[in-house]
Amino acid sequence: RLQAASDMIESFEILPAESLAAAIAHLPGARSPLEGAHPWHVLIEAVTGDAQANPAAMLETQLARALEDGVVADAVIAASDSQSEAFWLLRHSLSDAERALGPAVQHDIAVPVDAMPRFMVEAAATCDARFPGTHASGFGHLGDGNIHFHVRAAPGTDRDRFYAEEAATITRFVHDLVTAAGGTISAEHGIGQMKRDELARLSPERVAAIRAIKTALDPHGLFNPGKLVACA
């Protein structure tokens, strides 16, 4: 709706209720921007370089229509820069807030934008069933089809044991789900060294093509060696 109505949409971030609750508990004095309980929240930012345009008025019009149509349950528009910053502080605190809850395996993944809502729900349920005691959820850049998909350990889990014995298996499982959905295992932060073996496992043909291109352009392996593909 918003993309069809305007080119002013700069950010479209999704926050499940549990992640928002964790951020509120983590930040002194923080509170939910909305009244009541809602399973999902979206943080939207609209900007413009046109002095004649009014992002707030556009959002007010479009959100009012969405409320009338039952697409959203409630909405609030920041009335000042400080209120906008407070909204964004909740979003930017999610990772720290979740880390405070205990160990988690974190994934930077993407699937096609239209498929992301279903993926977030179904992949989380699939992970919960596959790894009893854990809990999976995602948050982040829904407008780009890119979310941070975290699988959190059960309360009281030993951190070192979880990372040593379970994390790699969980990551492989999540990456298989992402690949099956036509997505990517590294949407925002690159492959680097940490995901190099996973990329080779999931897409050996792609790695072969990447290696051929790199060899042609960098036959001596001088450019960022060891990243994305292993040195020959």
Contacts in CASP RR format, 6 or more apart in sequence:
PFRMAT RR
TARGET T0000
AUTHOR 0000-0000-0000
METHOD contacts of the structure
MODEL  1
RLQAASDMIESFEILPAESLAAAIAHLPGARSPLEGAHPWHVLIEAVTGD
AQANPAAMLETQLARALEDGVVADAVIAASDSQSEAFWLLRHSLSDAERA
LGPAVQHDIAVPVDAMPRFMVEAAATCDARFPGTHASGFGHLGDGNIHFH
VRAAPGTDRDRFYAEEAATITRFVHDLVTAAGGTISAEHGIGQMKRDELA
RLSPERVAAIRAIKTALDPHGLFNPGKLVACA
1 62 0 8 1.000
1 65 0 8 1.000
1 66 0 8 1.000
1 71 0 8 1.000
2 9 0 8 1.000
2 12 0 8 1.000
2 44 0 8 1.000
2 46 0 8 1.000
2 59 0 8 1.000
2 62 0 8 1.000
3 9 0 8 1.000
5 58 0 8 1.000
5 61 0 8 1.000
5 62 0 8 1.000
6 46 0 8 1.000
6 58 0 8 1.000
6 62 0 8 1.000
8 46 0 8 1.000
8 47 0 8 1.000
8 48 0 8 1.000
8 53 0 8 1.000
8 55 0 8 1.000
8 58 0 8 1.000
9 44 0 8 1.000
9 45 0 8 1.000
9 46 0 8 1.000
10 45 0 8 1.000
10 46 0 8 1.000
10 47 0 8 1.000
11 43 0 8 1.000
11 44 0 8 1.000
11 45 0 8 1.000
11 141 0 8 1.000
11 143 0 8 1.000
12 42 0 8 1.000
12 43 0 8 1.000
12 44 0 8 1.000
12 141 0 8 1.000
12 142 0 8 1.000
12 143 0 8 1.000
13 42 0 8 1.000
13 43 0 8 1.000
13 44 0 8 1.000
13 91 0 8 1.000
13 139 0 8 1.000
13 140 0 8 1.000
13 141 0 8 1.000
13 142 0 8 1.000
13 143 0 8 1.000
14 40 0 8 1.000
14 41 0 8 1.000
14 42 0 8 1.000
14 120 0 8 1.000
14 138 0 8 1.000
14 139 0 8 1.000
14 140 0 8 1.000
14 142 0 8 1.000
14 147 0 8 1.000
15 23 0 8 1.000
15 40 0 8 1.000
15 41 0 8 1.000
15 42 0 8 1.000
15 43 0 8 1.000
15 90 0 8 1.000
15 91 0 8 1.000
15 94 0 8 1.000
15 139 0 8 1.000
15 140 0 8 1.000
16 39 0 8 1.000
16 40 0 8 1.000
16 41 0 8 1.000
16 137 0 8 1.000
16 138 0 8 1.000
16 139 0 8 1.000
17 37 0 8 1.000
17 38 0 8 1.000
17 39 0 8 1.000
17 40 0 8 1.000
17 41 0 8 1.000
18 137 0 8 1.000
19 94 0 8 1.000
19 97 0 8 1.000
19 98 0 8 1.000
19 137 0 8 1.000
19 138 0 8 1.000
19 139 0 8 1.000
20 32 0 8 1.000
20 41 0 8 1.000
20 90 0 8 1.000
22 94 0 8 1.000
22 97 0 8 1.000
22 98 0 8 1.000
22 100 0 8 1.000
22 101 0 8 1.000
23 30 0 8 1.000
23 90 0 8 1.000
23 91 0 8 1.000
23 93 0 8 1.000
23 94 0 8 1.000
23 97 0 8 1.000
24 30 0 8 1.000
24 31 0 8 1.000
24 32 0 8 1.000
24 90 0 8 1.000
25 97 0 8 1.000
26 93 0 8 1.000
26 96 0 8 1.000
26 97 0 8 1.000
26 100 0 8 1.000
27 89 0 8 1.000
27 90 0 8 1.000
27 93 0 8 1.000
27 97 0 8 1.000
30 86 0 8 1.000
30 89 0 8 1.000
30 90 0 8 1.000
30 93 0 8 1.000
33 41 0 8 1.000
33 76 0 8 1.000
33 87 0 8 1.000
33 90 0 8 1.000
34 41 0 8 1.000
34 74 0 8 1.000
34 75 0 8 1.000
34 76 0 8 1.000
35 74 0 8 1.000
36 74 0 8 1.000
38 73 0 8 1.000
38 74 0 8 1.000
42 142 0 8 1.000
43 87 0 8 1.000
43 88 0 8 1.000
43 90 0 8 1.000
43 91 0 8 1.000
44 59 0 8 1.000
45 84 0 8 1.000
46 55 0 8 1.000
46 56 0 8 1.000
46 58 0 8 1.000
46 59 0 8 1.000
47 55 0 8 1.000
48 55 0 8 1.000
56 77 0 8 1.000
59 77 0 8 1.000
60 77 0 8 1.000
63 72 0 8 1.000
63 75 0 8 1.000
63 77 0 8 1.000
66 72 0 8 1.000
66 75 0 8 1.000
67 73 0 8 1.000
67 74 0 8 1.000
67 75 0 8 1.000
78 84 0 8 1.000
78 87 0 8 1.000
91 140 0 8 1.000
94 139 0 8 1.000
94 140 0 8 1.000
94 148 0 8 1.000
95 106 0 8 1.000
95 148 0 8 1.000
98 104 0 8 1.000
98 150 0 8 1.000
98 152 0 8 1.000
101 152 0 8 1.000
101 155 0 8 1.000
102 152 0 8 1.000
102 153 0 8 1.000
102 155 0 8 1.000
102 156 0 8 1.000
102 157 0 8 1.000
102 159 0 8 1.000
103 152 0 8 1.000
103 153 0 8 1.000
103 157 0 8 1.000
103 159 0 8 1.000
103 162 0 8 1.000
103 163 0 8 1.000
104 150 0 8 1.000
104 151 0 8 1.000
104 152 0 8 1.000
104 153 0 8 1.000
105 150 0 8 1.000
105 151 0 8 1.000
105 166 0 8 1.000
105 167 0 8 1.000
105 170 0 8 1.000
105 171 0 8 1.000
105 174 0 8 1.000
106 148 0 8 1.000
106 149 0 8 1.000
106 150 0 8 1.000
107 148 0 8 1.000
107 149 0 8 1.000
107 150 0 8 1.000
107 151 0 8 1.000
107 171 0 8 1.000
107 174 0 8 1.000
107 175 0 8 1.000
107 178 0 8 1.000
107 185 0 8 1.000
108 146 0 8 1.000
108 148 0 8 1.000
108 185 0 8 1.000
108 186 0 8 1.000
108 187 0 8 1.000
108 188 0 8 1.000
108 189 0 8 1.000
108 190 0 8 1.000
109 146 0 8 1.000
109 147 0 8 1.000
109 149 0 8 1.000
109 174 0 8 1.000
109 175 0 8 1.000
109 178 0 8 1.000
109 183 0 8 1.000
109 184 0 8 1.000
109 185 0 8 1.000
109 186 0 8 1.000
109 187 0 8 1.000
110 116 0 8 1.000
110 144 0 8 1.000
110 145 0 8 1.000
110 146 0 8 1.000
110 147 0 8 1.000
110 178 0 8 1.000
110 183 0 8 1.000
110 184 0 8 1.000
110 187 0 8 1.000
110 188 0 8 1.000
111 119 0 8 1.000
111 145 0 8 1.000
111 178 0 8 1.000
111 181 0 8 1.000
111 182 0 8 1.000
111 183 0 8 1.000
111 184 0 8 1.000
112 145 0 8 1.000
112 181 0 8 1.000
112 182 0 8 1.000
112 183 0 8 1.000
113 142 0 8 1.000
113 143 0 8 1.000
113 144 0 8 1.000
113 145 0 8 1.000
115 181 0 8 1.000
115 182 0 8 1.000
116 142 0 8 1.000
116 145 0 8 1.000
116 147 0 8 1.000
117 142 0 8 1.000
119 177 0 8 1.000
119 178 0 8 1.000
119 181 0 8 1.000
120 137 0 8 1.000
120 138 0 8 1.000
120 147 0 8 1.000
120 149 0 8 1.000
123 136 0 8 1.000
123 149 0 8 1.000
123 174 0 8 1.000
123 177 0 8 1.000
123 178 0 8 1.000
123 181 0 8 1.000
124 135 0 8 1.000
124 136 0 8 1.000
124 137 0 8 1.000
124 138 0 8 1.000
124 149 0 8 1.000
126 177 0 8 1.000
127 134 0 8 1.000
127 136 0 8 1.000
127 151 0 8 1.000
127 170 0 8 1.000
127 173 0 8 1.000
127 174 0 8 1.000
127 177 0 8 1.000
128 134 0 8 1.000
128 135 0 8 1.000
128 136 0 8 1.000
130 173 0 8 1.000
131 151 0 8 1.000
131 166 0 8 1.000
131 170 0 8 1.000
131 173 0 8 1.000
133 153 0 8 1.000
133 154 0 8 1.000
134 151 0 8 1.000
134 152 0 8 1.000
134 153 0 8 1.000
134 154 0 8 1.000
134 170 0 8 1.000
135 151 0 8 1.000
135 152 0 8 1.000
135 154 0 8 1.000
136 149 0 8 1.000
136 150 0 8 1.000
136 151 0 8 1.000
136 152 0 8 1.000
136 174 0 8 1.000
137 149 0 8 1.000
137 150 0 8 1.000
137 152 0 8 1.000
138 147 0 8 1.000
138 148 0 8 1.000
138 149 0 8 1.000
138 150 0 8 1.000
139 147 0 8 1.000
139 148 0 8 1.000
140 146 0 8 1.000
140 147 0 8 1.000
140 148 0 8 1.000
141 147 0 8 1.000
141 188 0 8 1.000
144 187 0 8 1.000
145 187 0 8 1.000
146 187 0 8 1.000
146 188 0 8 1.000
149 174 0 8 1.000
151 170 0 8 1.000
151 174 0 8 1.000
153 159 0 8 1.000
153 162 0 8 1.000
153 166 0 8 1.000
171 198 0 8 1.000
172 198 0 8 1.000
172 201 0 8 1.000
175 185 0 8 1.000
175 198 0 8 1.000
175 202 0 8 1.000
176 202 0 8 1.000
178 184 0 8 1.000
178 185 0 8 1.000
179 185 0 8 1.000
179 202 0 8 1.000
179 203 0 8 1.000
185 195 0 8 1.000
185 198 0 8 1.000
185 199 0 8 1.000
185 202 0 8 1.000
186 195 0 8 1.000
186 199 0 8 1.000
191 199 0 8 1.000
191 227 0 8 1.000
191 228 0 8 1.000
192 226 0 8 1.000
192 227 0 8 1.000
192 228 0 8 1.000
193 226 0 8 1.000
193 227 0 8 1.000
196 226 0 8 1.000
196 227 0 8 1.000
196 228 0 8 1.000
196 229 0 8 1.000
196 230 0 8 1.000
199 206 0 8 1.000
199 207 0 8 1.000
199 228 0 8 1.000
200 207 0 8 1.000
200 229 0 8 1.000
207 229 0 8 1.000
210 228 0 8 1.000
210 229 0 8 1.000
211 229 0 8 1.000
211 232 0 8 1.000
214 221 0 8 1.000
214 223 0 8 1.000
214 228 0 8 1.000
214 229 0 8 1.000
215 232 0 8 1.000
217 223 0 8 1.000
221 231 0 8 1.000
221 232 0 8 1.000
225 231 0 8 1.000
END
